[in-house]
Amino acid sequence: MANENNIGGNIKKRRTKQGLLQEDFARKSGVKYTTLTKIESNVIKKPSVLLMAKIAKVLGVSIEELIK
């Protein structure tokens, strides 16, 4: 079972490692900026598979890697 508390942190860690600001990442992924900030701050703890797929694609990782 996914540790939902780590999803936002994993996304933020990988995004910052690639040097992407939230605004740039939101634009590249097609995820709304406000939604991205809510995911990264764990306001949204269980993002949809569609959102996760968009985020994972831009980060170059699988969804599974983001939910570990």
WOSUL-V272552 format. One record per helix or strand of 3 or more residues. SS is the DSSP state (A for helix, B for strand). FROM is the first residue (numbers start at 1). LEN is the number of residues. If there is no record, write none. Layout:
SS:FROM:LEN
SS:FROM:LEN
//
This chain:
A:4:14
A:22:8
A:33:8
A:49:11
A:63:4
//
